[in-house]
Amino acid sequence: MSQLSERMASAGVEAIPAWAPTARRTTTPAVVSAVHWRQRYRRRLLATDIMVVLAAVSIPVLVATVGLYNAGGFGARLAELTGSTATRDDGLGKTLLLAILVAGFWLLLLHLFQSRAAGRIAIGVYEYKSVVDATGALAGWIAVMAVLGTDTGLRAFLMVALPVGLVALLVGRWAWRRWLQAQRRLGHALSDVVVYGQAKDAPYVVRQIGKKSGAAYRVVGVVLDGEPDADAENLIRATSPGLPLVQGGNGLEEEVSRLGADAVIVAGALQGGNRAIQDLGWRLERTRTEVILVSSLTNVAGPRIHMRPVEGLPLMHVELPTFSGMRHVVKRAMDVAVALVALLVLSPVFLVIGLLISHDSKGGVFFKQERTGRRGQPFTMYKFRSMVSTAEQDLQQLKDLNQGAGPLFKLKQDPRVTRVGTWLRKFSLDELPQFYNVLRGDMAVVGPRPPLPSEVAAYEGHTHRRLYIKPGVTGLWQVNGRSDLDWEESVRLDLYYVENWSVTGDLMIMWRTFKVMINPSGAY
């Protein structure tokens, strides 16, 4: 009898027979909670979606009702404007029927667009994007039907129900995420995982999962495949002290059971190749343990990857990144709109900051510096001056004290920074004039960090790909730690954005930027 069977027998649990590949896995209550939290969370999302959709489609019905019983009044004019008209003869039946049909199709599209798929909920922007795409598809269908039909009454749903419902759906998803994050901070709603891989891959996966708790995984153990590696073991122990570490994968199933893990993350290729991964899946199948593979395509986002099996051969199609075309036209239009609104709304703030800078130290209000833009084209970038006027000349005396990453110069206690400049930099207010660069077309609202020509000259390998699109006022670098990041991580984030950006992702980064400005990190 194996050690696993002995432990199960001593606990009074019937051992899982070898011939039963789908036998139920025996778990503790805590593990059951980790296994099933997604299902409970998805049911809550579904209930919220149903309530929001029904409330949204009820608005045209209510407007039509008000218009019907308030003939000649404001309600009637509102009903006529939105197309929510009804007569006493039909008794609002047609509007009510349309509301039921729209609600049904809306909920169906939310399901078909996988807005509640296990791999999308509460992670990244894909959940929000699915909600927007599903609602957009419904809006397109309603618009076509409204144009082709006669007196269909669908205009009210297009003008009122869908915009209100979309906002409410997104707010609902955001609120549930906030609740889930609070649960995770308490140690709940997390999937306990064992990382299994070779010494060259496992430490990186453990470190990344530890840094990104939003991934919903908690590493409870590491199993190293292949020969012992003291350096890898020391690195893992330094990153996660006290984390159980086992050498060799022969006892992986027992380690998973002992630690109460509900998934195994395979960190890269195993020594046995693809056959080893297939065998691992069969071995873990009996224990109902999920197998998660870490792709070697670390800089490729999910929407660019499509699986298409051909006669039992799983083919992974990776779409090429696009650096021009209609998506970039839409991005440019959004940039212009955001920059115009920002410059208009923030003009009083600009005036106050300018007066404070002038009163604090000698020199101009604005700081101009040459940066490198798209395709290596130089441009003049504008910022509020946060240093003394001789900052550029004083730089040579401070280079030996550089605390920045790679070719980037940063100094936490930079003596060149003025008193006003200290809090300008802390809350990123010195970056606001860059909206003028966005309006001119030199920069985008969201993009890679605008580099100095000296930084570009020091680029190695594929780092030049950062210059394939316009630099941004904000970006992944700014919302993930800024100057606290090392050079490799900064480059990785910028390259990831260059190849995988989306309009929805840009909106999410803008929102995260506001949060970082209120609670700054890595800004100095």
C-alpha positions in Angstrom: 0.0 0.0 0.0 1.3 3.5 -0.9 1.9 6.2 1.7 -1.1 8.0 0.3 -3.3 5.0 0.7 -2.0 4.4 4.2 -2.8 8.0 5.2 -6.3 7.7 3.7 -6.9 4.4 5.4 -5.8 5.7 8.8 -8.3 8.6 8.3 -11.1 6.2 7.6 -11.4 7.0 3.9 -11.7 4.4 1.3 -8.6 4.2 -1.0 -9.0 5.3 -4.6 -8.8 2.2 -6.8 -6.3 2.2 -9.7 -9.0 1.4 -12.2 -11.1 4.5 -11.2 -9.6 7.5 -13.1 -12.4 9.8 -12.1 -12.6 9.0 -8.4 -13.5 11.9 -6.2 -10.6 13.5 -4.5 -10.6 13.6 -0.7 -9.9 17.0 0.6 -10.0 19.1 3.7 -12.8 21.8 4.1 -10.2 24.5 3.4 -9.2 22.8 0.1 -12.8 22.3 -0.9 -13.3 26.0 -0.5 -10.3 26.7 -2.7 -11.5 24.2 -5.4 -15.1 25.5 -5.6 -14.7 29.2 -5.0 -14.8 29.9 -8.7 -18.1 28.2 -9.2 -19.7 30.1 -6.3 -18.2 33.4 -7.6 -19.5 32.7 -11.1 -22.9 32.0 -9.7 -22.8 35.4 -8.0 -21.7 37.1 -11.1 -24.6 35.4 -13.0 -27.1 36.6 -10.5 -25.8 40.1 -10.6 -25.8 40.1 -14.4 -29.5 38.9 -14.5 -30.6 41.6 -12.0 -28.7 44.4 -13.9 -30.0 43.3 -17.3 -33.6 43.1 -16.1 -33.3 46.5 -14.4 -31.8 48.0 -17.6 -34.5 46.7 -20.0 -37.2 47.7 -17.6 -36.3 51.4 -18.1 -37.9 51.6 -21.6 -41.0 49.9 -20.3 -41.3 52.4 -17.4 -40.7 55.3 -19.8 -43.4 54.0 -22.1 -45.8 53.5 -19.2 -45.2 57.1 -18.0 -45.7 58.4 -21.5 -49.0 56.4 -21.9 -50.6 57.7 -18.7 -49.2 61.2 -18.9 -50.2 62.2 -22.3 -48.9 65.5 -23.4 -46.6 65.8 -20.5 -42.8 65.4 -20.0 -43.2 61.6 -19.9 -44.9 61.5 -23.3 -42.2 63.7 -24.9 -39.5 61.5 -23.3 -41.2 58.3 -24.6 -41.5 59.8 -28.1 -37.8 60.8 -28.1 -36.6 57.4 -27.1 -39.1 55.5 -29.1 -40.8 54.0 -26.0 -44.3 54.7 -27.3 -47.2 52.5 -26.6 -51.0 52.6 -26.9 -53.8 51.5 -24.6 -54.8 48.9 -27.1 -51.6 46.9 -27.0 -51.3 47.5 -23.2 -47.6 47.9 -23.4 -47.4 44.3 -24.6 -45.0 45.0 -27.5 -42.6 47.0 -25.4 -42.7 44.3 -22.7 -42.1 41.6 -25.2 -39.1 43.5 -26.7 -37.7 43.9 -23.2 -37.9 40.1 -22.6 -36.2 39.4 -26.0 -33.5 42.0 -25.5 -32.8 40.7 -21.9 -32.6 37.1 -23.2 -30.2 37.9 -26.0 -28.1 40.1 -23.8 -27.6 37.4 -21.2 -26.9 34.8 -24.0 -24.2 37.1 -25.5 -22.6 37.6 -22.1 -22.3 33.8 -21.9 -21.2 33.3 -25.5 -18.5 36.0 -25.1 -17.3 34.1 -22.0 -17.6 37.0 -19.7 -17.9 34.6 -16.8 -15.3 32.1 -18.0 -13.0 30.7 -15.3 -9.9 31.9 -17.0 -11.1 35.5 -17.3 -13.0 36.4 -14.1 -11.2 38.7 -11.7 -8.0 38.7 -13.8 -6.7 41.4 -16.0 -9.0 43.3 -18.5 -10.4 40.4 -20.4 -13.5 40.1 -18.2 -14.4 43.8 -18.7 -13.6 43.5 -22.4 -15.9 40.5 -22.8 -18.8 42.5 -21.2 -18.1 45.4 -23.5 -17.9 43.2 -26.6 -21.1 41.3 -25.8 -23.0 44.5 -25.2 -21.5 46.1 -28.3 -22.6 43.1 -30.4 -26.2 43.4 -29.0 -26.2 47.1 -29.8 -25.2 46.4 -33.4 -28.0 43.9 -33.7 -30.5 46.3 -32.3 -29.3 49.1 -34.5 -29.7 47.0 -37.6 -33.2 45.8 -36.6 -34.2 49.4 -35.7 -33.2 50.6 -39.2 -34.7 47.7 -41.1 -37.9 47.5 -39.0 -40.8 49.9 -38.9 -42.0 51.2 -35.5 -40.1 48.5 -33.7 -39.6 50.4 -30.5 -36.1 49.2 -30.3 -34.6 52.7 -30.3 -35.3 53.0 -26.5 -33.2 50.0 -25.7 -30.4 51.2 -27.9 -30.4 54.7 -26.5 -31.2 54.0 -22.8 -31.1 50.4 -21.7 -27.8 49.3 -23.2 -25.7 52.4 -22.1 -27.1 52.3 -18.5 -26.9 48.5 -18.4 -23.3 48.4 -19.6 -22.2 50.9 -17.0 -24.0 48.9 -14.3 -22.5 45.6 -15.5 -19.0 47.0 -15.3 -19.6 48.5 -11.9 -21.0 45.2 -10.7 -17.9 43.3 -11.9 -15.7 45.9 -10.3 -17.5 45.7 -7.0 -17.3 41.9 -7.0 -13.6 42.2 -7.7 -13.1 44.5 -4.8 -14.9 42.0 -2.6 -12.8 39.1 -3.9 -9.6 41.1 -3.3 -10.6 41.6 0.3 -11.2 37.9 0.6 -7.8 37.1 -0.9 -6.1 39.4 1.6 -7.6 37.3 4.3 -6.3 34.1 2.6 -9.6 33.0 1.1 -10.7 32.4 -2.5 -7.1 31.4 -3.5 -6.1 28.3 -5.4 -3.3 26.5 -3.6 -0.8 25.3 -6.2 2.4 23.3 -6.4 5.0 24.5 -8.9 6.7 21.7 -10.7 9.6 22.2 -13.1 13.3 22.3 -13.7 15.6 24.4 -11.6 16.0 27.0 -14.4 12.3 27.7 -14.6 10.7 27.1 -11.2 12.2 30.1 -9.3 10.9 32.6 -11.9 7.3 31.2 -11.7 7.3 31.2 -7.9 8.6 34.8 -7.8 6.0 36.1 -10.4 3.1 34.4 -8.7 4.2 35.8 -5.4 4.4 39.3 -6.9 1.0 39.1 -8.7 -1.5 38.0 -6.1 -4.3 39.0 -8.4 -3.6 35.8 -10.3 -5.6 34.0 -7.6 -2.9 31.4 -6.9 -1.0 30.7 -3.7 2.2 28.6 -4.0 2.2 26.0 -1.2 5.1 23.9 -2.5 7.8 23.4 -5.1 8.9 20.1 -6.7 12.0 20.4 -8.8 12.4 18.1 -11.8 15.8 16.6 -12.7 19.1 16.9 -11.0 19.5 18.8 -7.7 20.5 22.5 -8.1 21.7 24.3 -5.0 21.5 27.7 -6.6 17.8 27.3 -7.6 17.0 26.0 -4.1 18.7 28.9 -2.5 16.9 31.3 -4.8 13.5 29.8 -4.0 14.2 29.8 -0.3 15.3 33.5 -0.5 12.2 34.4 -2.4 9.8 32.4 -0.2 11.3 31.4 3.1 9.6 28.3 4.6 8.1 27.1 1.3 8.2 23.3 1.1 10.8 22.2 -1.5 11.1 18.6 -2.8 13.6 17.2 -5.3 12.3 14.8 -7.9 8.8 14.3 -9.4 8.2 10.6 -8.5 6.3 11.5 -5.4 4.5 14.5 -6.9 1.0 13.1 -6.3 1.7 12.4 -2.6 3.2 15.9 -2.2 0.0 17.5 -3.8 -2.2 15.5 -1.4 0.0 16.3 1.6 -0.1 20.0 0.9 -3.8 20.1 0.0 -3.1 21.7 -3.5 -5.8 21.7 -6.1 -3.5 22.5 -9.1 0.0 21.8 -10.3 1.7 24.6 -12.4 4.2 23.1 -14.8 7.0 25.7 -15.0 8.3 25.2 -18.6 9.6 22.0 -20.2 10.1 18.8 -18.2 13.1 16.5 -18.7 10.8 13.9 -20.2 9.4 16.3 -22.8 5.8 16.3 -23.9 5.4 12.6 -22.9 6.2 13.6 -19.3 3.4 16.2 -19.3 0.9 13.7 -20.7 1.9 11.2 -18.1 1.6 13.8 -15.4 -1.9 14.7 -16.5 -2.9 11.0 -16.2 -1.2 10.6 -12.8 -3.0 13.6 -11.4 -6.4 12.8 -13.0 -7.3 10.4 -10.3 -6.8 13.0 -7.6 -8.9 15.6 -9.5 -5.9 18.0 -9.6 -5.8 20.6 -12.3 -2.7 20.8 -14.5 -1.6 24.4 -15.6 1.1 24.8 -18.2 3.3 27.9 -18.3 3.7 29.0 -21.9 7.1 29.9 -23.2 5.4 32.7 -25.0 5.6 35.0 -22.0 5.1 38.2 -23.9 2.0 37.1 -25.8 -1.4 38.0 -24.4 -4.4 35.6 -24.4 -6.4 37.2 -27.2 -3.5 36.7 -29.6 -3.5 32.9 -28.9 -6.0 30.5 -30.5 -6.0 26.7 -30.1 -7.1 24.8 -33.2 -6.8 21.0 -33.0 -6.2 19.2 -36.3 -6.8 15.4 -36.1 -5.8 15.2 -32.4 -2.8 17.6 -32.9 -3.3 20.7 -30.8 -2.0 23.7 -32.8 -1.4 27.0 -31.1 -1.9 29.9 -33.5 -0.3 33.2 -32.4 -1.5 36.3 -34.2 1.1 38.8 -35.4 1.2 42.1 -33.4 -0.1 45.1 -35.4 1.7 48.4 -35.3 -0.6 50.3 -37.7 -4.1 50.1 -39.1 -7.6 51.0 -37.9 -6.9 50.0 -34.2 -4.2 52.7 -34.1 -6.5 55.2 -35.7 -9.0 54.5 -32.9 -6.2 54.8 -30.3 -5.1 58.2 -31.8 -8.7 59.5 -31.7 -9.0 58.5 -28.1 -5.7 60.1 -27.3 -6.8 63.4 -28.8 -10.1 63.4 -27.0 -8.4 62.6 -23.6 -5.7 65.2 -24.1 -8.2 67.9 -25.0 -10.3 67.2 -22.0 -7.3 66.9 -19.7 -5.8 70.2 -20.8 -9.1 72.0 -20.5 -10.1 70.6 -17.1 -6.6 70.8 -15.6 -5.9 74.4 -16.8 -6.6 75.9 -13.3 -4.3 73.2 -11.8 -1.6 74.2 -14.3 -1.9 77.8 -13.2 -1.5 77.0 -9.5 1.4 74.6 -10.1 3.1 77.2 -12.2 2.8 79.9 -9.5 4.2 77.5 -6.9 7.2 76.5 -9.0 8.0 80.2 -9.8 7.8 81.1 -6.1 9.8 78.1 -4.9 13.0 78.4 -7.1 14.6 80.3 -9.9 14.0 79.1 -13.5 11.2 78.5 -15.9 7.9 76.8 -15.0 8.4 74.1 -17.7 11.3 71.7 -18.3 12.0 70.7 -21.9 14.1 67.6 -22.8 14.7 65.7 -25.9 13.3 62.2 -25.9 13.1 59.4 -28.5 9.7 58.6 -30.0 8.2 56.2 -32.4 10.6 54.7 -34.9 13.5 56.5 -33.1 12.3 60.0 -34.1 13.4 62.7 -31.5 10.9 65.1 -30.0 10.8 67.7 -27.3 9.0 66.5 -24.2 7.4 69.0 -21.7 7.2 68.6 -17.9 6.7 70.9 -15.0 10.2 71.8 -13.7 10.8 69.8 -10.5 14.6 70.4 -10.2 16.9 73.3 -10.0 17.6 75.1 -13.3 21.2 73.7 -13.4 20.0 70.0 -13.1 21.4 68.9 -16.4 24.9 70.4 -15.6 24.9 68.8 -12.1 24.1 65.4 -13.4 27.7 64.5 -14.2 28.6 64.9 -10.5 25.9 62.4 -9.4 26.3 59.6 -11.9 28.4 57.5 -9.6 25.4 57.5 -7.1 22.9 56.2 -9.7 20.2 53.9 -8.1 18.3 53.5 -11.4 17.8 50.3 -13.4 20.1 49.7 -16.4 20.8 52.9 -18.4 18.1 54.8 -16.5 19.4 57.3 -14.0 17.4 57.6 -10.7 18.4 58.8 -7.3 16.0 58.5 -4.3 17.4 61.5 -2.5 18.4 63.6 -5.5 19.7 66.9 -4.3 18.6 68.6 -7.5 14.9 68.2 -6.7 13.2 71.3 -5.3 10.8 71.4 -2.4 7.8 71.8 -4.7 9.3 69.3 -7.1 9.4 66.6 -4.3 5.6 66.4 -4.1 5.1 67.0 -7.8 7.2 63.9 -8.6 5.6 61.9 -5.8 2.1 62.4 -7.2 3.3 62.4 -10.9 1.9 66.0 -11.3 5.1 67.0 -13.1 4.0 64.7 -16.0 0.8 66.6 -16.8 2.2 68.9 -19.5 2.9 65.8 -21.6 -0.8 65.9 -22.6 0.4 68.7 -24.9 2.8 66.2 -26.5 -0.1 63.9 -26.9 -2.1 66.6 -28.7 0.9 67.3 -31.0 1.2 63.6 -31.9 4.6 63.0 -30.3 3.2 60.7 -27.5 0.1 58.7 -26.6 -1.8 58.7 -23.4 -0.8 55.1 -22.7 2.4 53.5 -24.0 6.1 52.6 -23.2 8.1 55.1 -21.1 9.6 57.8 -23.3 13.4 57.1 -23.3 16.3 59.5 -23.5 18.6 59.2 -26.6 21.4 58.0 -24.3 19.2 55.1 -23.1 18.3 54.2 -26.7 22.0 54.1 -27.6 22.5 51.5 -24.8 19.7 49.2 -26.0 20.6 45.6 -26.6 18.8 42.8 -28.3 15.1 43.3 -28.9 14.8 46.3 -26.6 14.4 48.5 -29.7 10.9 47.1 -30.1 9.8 49.6 -27.5 10.1 52.2 -30.2 7.5 50.5 -32.5 4.7 52.6 -31.1 4.5 56.1 -29.5 5.7 56.5 -25.9 3.0 57.2 -23.3 2.2 59.6 -20.5 1.5 56.5 -18.5 1.8 52.8 -19.1 2.5 49.4 -17.5 5.8 50.6 -16.2 4.2 53.5 -14.3 1.5 51.4 -12.7 3.7 48.5 -11.7 6.3 50.1 -9.4 8.1 52.6 -11.7 11.6 53.2 -10.5 11.4 50.3 -8.0 11.5 47.9 -11.0 14.7 46.4 -12.3 15.8 47.1 -15.9 14.8 43.6 -17.2 11.3 43.9 -15.7 10.8 47.4 -17.1 11.8 46.3 -20.6 9.5 43.2 -20.3 6.5 45.3 -19.4 7.1 47.8 -22.2 7.6 45.0 -24.8 4.4 43.2 -23.5 2.4 46.4 -24.0 3.8 47.1 -27.5 2.7 43.7 -28.7 -0.6 43.3 -26.9 -2.1 46.7 -26.3 -5.9 47.2 -26.7 -8.3 50.0 -26.2 -9.9 48.3 -23.2 -6.4 47.7 -21.7 -5.6 51.4 -22.2 -8.7 52.4 -20.2 -7.7 50.0 -17.4 -4.2 51.4 -17.3 -5.6 55.0 -17.1 -7.8 53.9 -14.2 -4.9 52.3 -12.4 -2.8 55.4 -13.0 -5.4 57.5 -11.0 -5.1 54.9 -8.2 -1.2 55.1 -8.3 -1.3 58.9 -8.2 -3.4 58.8 -5.0 -1.3 56.1 -3.5 2.1 56.5 -5.2 4.8 53.8 -5.3 8.3 54.0 -6.9 7.9 57.7 -7.8 11.0 59.8 -6.9 
